[in-house]
Amino acid sequence: MTTFLILGFLVLLLLTGMPIFAALGLSSAAILMIYEGRIDSIADTIFASLNNPLLATIPMFAFMAHVMIKAKVVDDLYDMANRLVGHIKGGLGFATILSCTIFSTISGSSVATALTIGSTAIPQMQRFGYRPRDTYGIIAAGGTLGILIPPSGPMILYAIVTDASIGALFLAGMIPGLIMAAIFAVFSWFQANAHGETKTQAWPGTRGCWPPS
């Protein structure tokens, strides 16, 4: 019964237009008052939760992704993917999914993957005749790979909260992530053939293709 009251209190606060962080904070304070009779333990609880070296991996992955963006490595990554599959009709969609897959193994974040690859891919896809719905759909789908393909920030958080094995979670996410990437790529090919998107390069697409560094 207490749980439903707390959830109802949280929903009521959110319906008033209160910011989410404030509503969650007040709800947490209510839980502490009910179960502990005081709220001065909030600071200790927060520090104990954050005092874990594994959490340092999340901002470090984000920092590495930011360095890649500033160093224009992402442009090289996208160019490499485009050279590999640009000779295929709809290959630009393939290249976008491939770039998202590779960048997901670096950033660990869906938002970072979608924003980073999208900034390079969207103008190119629009240039070669991709419909807006296909363009943004491919970026949105490819971005979801960021939380599934290791290293994944949410997986790290989940492992810390539940005491699960991070290595086991990474292994469990790798195969499904690659399968999803393949499904997205095939779907983008069907869409390209159905709506007349063009090739971006003539064969061989691998000429001058070097891994980004």
Contacts in CASP RR format, 6 or more apart in sequence:
PFRMAT RR
TARGET T0000
AUTHOR 0000-0000-0000
METHOD contacts of the structure
MODEL  1
MTTFLILGFLVLLLLTGMPIFAALGLSSAAILMIYEGRIDSIADTIFASL
NNPLLATIPMFAFMAHVMIKAKVVDDLYDMANRLVGHIKGGLGFATILSC
TIFSTISGSSVATALTIGSTAIPQMQRFGYRPRDTYGIIAAGGTLGILIP
PSGPMILYAIVTDASIGALFLAGMIPGLIMAAIFAVFSWFQANAHGETKT
QAWPGTRGCWPPS
2 34 0 8 1.000
6 27 0 8 1.000
6 30 0 8 1.000
6 31 0 8 1.000
6 34 0 8 1.000
9 26 0 8 1.000
9 27 0 8 1.000
9 30 0 8 1.000
10 23 0 8 1.000
10 24 0 8 1.000
10 27 0 8 1.000
13 22 0 8 1.000
13 23 0 8 1.000
13 26 0 8 1.000
13 27 0 8 1.000
14 20 0 8 1.000
14 23 0 8 1.000
18 26 0 8 1.000
28 42 0 8 1.000
29 39 0 8 1.000
29 42 0 8 1.000
32 38 0 8 1.000
32 39 0 8 1.000
32 41 0 8 1.000
32 42 0 8 1.000
33 39 0 8 1.000
52 160 0 8 1.000
54 156 0 8 1.000
54 159 0 8 1.000
54 160 0 8 1.000
54 166 0 8 1.000
55 156 0 8 1.000
55 157 0 8 1.000
55 160 0 8 1.000
57 151 0 8 1.000
57 153 0 8 1.000
57 156 0 8 1.000
58 153 0 8 1.000
58 156 0 8 1.000
58 157 0 8 1.000
61 106 0 8 1.000
61 107 0 8 1.000
61 108 0 8 1.000
61 109 0 8 1.000
61 151 0 8 1.000
61 153 0 8 1.000
62 107 0 8 1.000
62 109 0 8 1.000
62 112 0 8 1.000
64 106 0 8 1.000
64 107 0 8 1.000
65 103 0 8 1.000
65 106 0 8 1.000
65 107 0 8 1.000
65 108 0 8 1.000
65 109 0 8 1.000
65 112 0 8 1.000
65 116 0 8 1.000
67 73 0 8 1.000
68 74 0 8 1.000
68 77 0 8 1.000
68 103 0 8 1.000
68 106 0 8 1.000
68 116 0 8 1.000
69 116 0 8 1.000
73 212 0 8 1.000
73 213 0 8 1.000
74 99 0 8 1.000
74 103 0 8 1.000
74 116 0 8 1.000
74 117 0 8 1.000
74 119 0 8 1.000
74 120 0 8 1.000
74 212 0 8 1.000
75 120 0 8 1.000
76 210 0 8 1.000
76 212 0 8 1.000
76 213 0 8 1.000
77 99 0 8 1.000
77 102 0 8 1.000
77 103 0 8 1.000
77 212 0 8 1.000
78 95 0 8 1.000
78 96 0 8 1.000
78 99 0 8 1.000
78 117 0 8 1.000
78 120 0 8 1.000
78 121 0 8 1.000
78 124 0 8 1.000
80 209 0 8 1.000
80 210 0 8 1.000
80 211 0 8 1.000
80 212 0 8 1.000
81 94 0 8 1.000
81 95 0 8 1.000
81 96 0 8 1.000
81 98 0 8 1.000
81 99 0 8 1.000
81 102 0 8 1.000
82 91 0 8 1.000
82 92 0 8 1.000
82 95 0 8 1.000
82 124 0 8 1.000
82 200 0 8 1.000
82 201 0 8 1.000
83 201 0 8 1.000
83 205 0 8 1.000
83 206 0 8 1.000
83 207 0 8 1.000
83 208 0 8 1.000
83 209 0 8 1.000
84 95 0 8 1.000
84 98 0 8 1.000
84 205 0 8 1.000
84 206 0 8 1.000
84 209 0 8 1.000
85 91 0 8 1.000
85 94 0 8 1.000
85 95 0 8 1.000
85 98 0 8 1.000
85 205 0 8 1.000
86 92 0 8 1.000
86 94 0 8 1.000
86 95 0 8 1.000
86 199 0 8 1.000
86 200 0 8 1.000
86 201 0 8 1.000
86 205 0 8 1.000
87 199 0 8 1.000
87 201 0 8 1.000
87 202 0 8 1.000
87 203 0 8 1.000
87 204 0 8 1.000
87 205 0 8 1.000
88 94 0 8 1.000
88 189 0 8 1.000
88 199 0 8 1.000
89 189 0 8 1.000
89 192 0 8 1.000
89 193 0 8 1.000
89 196 0 8 1.000
89 197 0 8 1.000
89 198 0 8 1.000
89 199 0 8 1.000
90 188 0 8 1.000
90 189 0 8 1.000
90 192 0 8 1.000
90 193 0 8 1.000
90 197 0 8 1.000
90 198 0 8 1.000
90 199 0 8 1.000
91 188 0 8 1.000
91 189 0 8 1.000
91 192 0 8 1.000
91 199 0 8 1.000
91 200 0 8 1.000
92 121 0 8 1.000
92 124 0 8 1.000
92 125 0 8 1.000
92 128 0 8 1.000
92 130 0 8 1.000
92 192 0 8 1.000
92 197 0 8 1.000
92 200 0 8 1.000
93 121 0 8 1.000
93 125 0 8 1.000
93 130 0 8 1.000
93 138 0 8 1.000
93 185 0 8 1.000
93 188 0 8 1.000
93 189 0 8 1.000
93 192 0 8 1.000
94 185 0 8 1.000
94 188 0 8 1.000
94 189 0 8 1.000
95 121 0 8 1.000
95 200 0 8 1.000
96 117 0 8 1.000
96 118 0 8 1.000
96 121 0 8 1.000
96 125 0 8 1.000
96 138 0 8 1.000
96 139 0 8 1.000
96 142 0 8 1.000
96 188 0 8 1.000
97 138 0 8 1.000
97 141 0 8 1.000
97 142 0 8 1.000
97 181 0 8 1.000
97 184 0 8 1.000
97 185 0 8 1.000
97 188 0 8 1.000
98 181 0 8 1.000
98 185 0 8 1.000
99 117 0 8 1.000
99 120 0 8 1.000
99 121 0 8 1.000
100 113 0 8 1.000
100 114 0 8 1.000
100 117 0 8 1.000
100 139 0 8 1.000
100 142 0 8 1.000
100 143 0 8 1.000
100 145 0 8 1.000
100 146 0 8 1.000
100 181 0 8 1.000
101 142 0 8 1.000
101 145 0 8 1.000
101 149 0 8 1.000
101 177 0 8 1.000
101 178 0 8 1.000
101 181 0 8 1.000
103 112 0 8 1.000
103 113 0 8 1.000
103 116 0 8 1.000
103 117 0 8 1.000
103 146 0 8 1.000
104 113 0 8 1.000
104 143 0 8 1.000
104 145 0 8 1.000
104 146 0 8 1.000
104 148 0 8 1.000
104 149 0 8 1.000
105 149 0 8 1.000
105 150 0 8 1.000
105 151 0 8 1.000
107 113 0 8 1.000
107 116 0 8 1.000
107 146 0 8 1.000
108 146 0 8 1.000
108 147 0 8 1.000
108 149 0 8 1.000
108 150 0 8 1.000
108 151 0 8 1.000
108 152 0 8 1.000
108 153 0 8 1.000
109 146 0 8 1.000
109 147 0 8 1.000
109 153 0 8 1.000
110 143 0 8 1.000
110 144 0 8 1.000
110 145 0 8 1.000
110 146 0 8 1.000
110 147 0 8 1.000
112 146 0 8 1.000
113 142 0 8 1.000
113 143 0 8 1.000
113 145 0 8 1.000
113 146 0 8 1.000
114 139 0 8 1.000
114 140 0 8 1.000
114 142 0 8 1.000
114 143 0 8 1.000
117 139 0 8 1.000
117 142 0 8 1.000
117 143 0 8 1.000
118 139 0 8 1.000
121 135 0 8 1.000
121 138 0 8 1.000
121 139 0 8 1.000
122 135 0 8 1.000
122 136 0 8 1.000
122 139 0 8 1.000
124 200 0 8 1.000
125 134 0 8 1.000
125 135 0 8 1.000
125 138 0 8 1.000
126 132 0 8 1.000
126 135 0 8 1.000
128 197 0 8 1.000
128 198 0 8 1.000
128 200 0 8 1.000
129 196 0 8 1.000
129 197 0 8 1.000
129 198 0 8 1.000
130 138 0 8 1.000
130 192 0 8 1.000
130 197 0 8 1.000
131 195 0 8 1.000
134 188 0 8 1.000
134 191 0 8 1.000
134 192 0 8 1.000
134 195 0 8 1.000
134 197 0 8 1.000
138 184 0 8 1.000
138 188 0 8 1.000
141 184 0 8 1.000
141 187 0 8 1.000
142 181 0 8 1.000
142 184 0 8 1.000
144 180 0 8 1.000
145 177 0 8 1.000
145 180 0 8 1.000
145 181 0 8 1.000
146 152 0 8 1.000
147 153 0 8 1.000
147 154 0 8 1.000
147 155 0 8 1.000
148 173 0 8 1.000
148 176 0 8 1.000
148 177 0 8 1.000
148 180 0 8 1.000
149 173 0 8 1.000
149 174 0 8 1.000
149 177 0 8 1.000
149 178 0 8 1.000
149 181 0 8 1.000
150 167 0 8 1.000
150 169 0 8 1.000
150 170 0 8 1.000
150 171 0 8 1.000
150 173 0 8 1.000
150 174 0 8 1.000
151 170 0 8 1.000
152 169 0 8 1.000
152 170 0 8 1.000
152 173 0 8 1.000
155 166 0 8 1.000
155 169 0 8 1.000
155 170 0 8 1.000
155 173 0 8 1.000
156 166 0 8 1.000
158 164 0 8 1.000
158 169 0 8 1.000
159 165 0 8 1.000
159 166 0 8 1.000
159 167 0 8 1.000
159 169 0 8 1.000
191 197 0 8 1.000
END
